[in-house]
Amino acid sequence: MARYCGYKRSGGGLKLAGILLMLIGALMFLIFVPRWVWTSALGVVFISVGFLLWRFSD
């Protein structure tokens, strides 16, 4: 909505944070799936939150 009103936000930091969270989540998911279920679930949460940050930061 911000770009339609002429107001531009800088979301470069949020995009970078989202990408980093997705990478960390993917690594946690790949490394810890065979061992502990809760850490792989945490990896999936990191991927989801990272994607949301990356997608909705303009």
Residue pairs with C-beta under 8 A, 6 or more apart in sequence:
2 8
2 9
2 58
3 58
8 58
9 57
9 58
11 57
11 58
14 53
14 54
14 57
15 53
15 54
15 57
17 50
17 53
18 49
18 50
18 51
18 52
18 53
18 54
18 55
18 57
19 50
19 54
20 50
21 46
21 47
21 49
21 50
21 53
22 46
22 47
22 50
22 51
22 54
23 50
24 43
24 46
24 50
25 42
25 43
25 44
25 45
25 46
25 47
25 48
25 50
26 43
26 47
27 43
28 39
28 40
28 42
28 43
28 46
29 40
29 43
29 44
29 47
30 43
32 39
32 40
32 43
33 40
